[in-house]
Amino acid sequence: MSLIIFLVECGIELIPKRLREHPAIKRNLSMKNYYTQLLDNALHYSAMKKLKNSEKRGRPDISHLCLLNALGSPLNKMGKLQLFLHTINNKLFEFNPEIRIAKNFNRFKGLMAKMLIDNGIKFENEFLISPIKISLNEKIKEFTESKDSELIILSRRGKLISSYRELYKGDSSKNYILIIGGFQKSSFSEEIHNLTKNIISISNESLNAWIVVSRAITFYEISLNIY
């Protein structure tokens, strides 16, 4: 069975059309360069102030670090990880475990912009990043309809565990589906909170999303003696 991770409400989106005439946007925007078309808080903060949910938006750096941690893990290299990315605008994508995510941030932003514009990333007619045509809720239900699956939201506000054994229980016969927020500030939307009452915290401290991803995967690897 597998560990299935959904990075949700990630701050990855194209620059909204209504912002494109703002000076902070126009300084960098080029329709010839994919990476300039992605909303980025570090470049566009002054243009983003009035956007709804602005605290969650324009943070592709968070997803970048999460994806590097997840895709580079021994678990992924063994084919035991399924990885999905859900954006703040409710687009959902699945990452091929063999994809190599660029370590250079601008190249990563270019990849994400191309993903949104082309609705996925293909190489030689094979999807490296596949668009999911159903909603996040529907995709999760596909997994949870099986009795051999457990859905968990990882949140600072959840029940604190003292050992990885409380998270996975050493049970390799089931899929564990983890919901991890791909944002820095704010909290999960009501839609996400309604997915399950099984909410768990893995630390006394508030952790960055990429640390949560790394620890969640490492705990799973240890529980199954994967090194």
Secondary structure as UniProt FT lines:
FT   STRAND          3..10
FT   HELIX           17..19
FT   TURN            20..21
FT   HELIX           23..26
FT   TURN            27..28
FT   TURN            31..32
FT   HELIX           34..37
FT   HELIX           41..48
FT   TURN            49..50
FT   TURN            52..53
FT   HELIX           54..56
FT   HELIX           60..71
FT   HELIX           74..77
FT   TURN            78..79
FT   STRAND          81..87
FT   TURN            88..89
FT   STRAND          92..95
FT   TURN            97..98
FT   HELIX           105..118
FT   STRAND          121..123
FT   TURN            124..125
FT   STRAND          126..131
FT   HELIX           136..144
FT   TURN            147..148
FT   STRAND          149..160
FT   HELIX           164..168
FT   TURN            169..170
FT   TURN            172..173
FT   STRAND          175..181
FT   HELIX           190..193
FT   TURN            194..195
FT   STRAND          199..201
FT   HELIX           209..223
FT   TURN            224..225
//
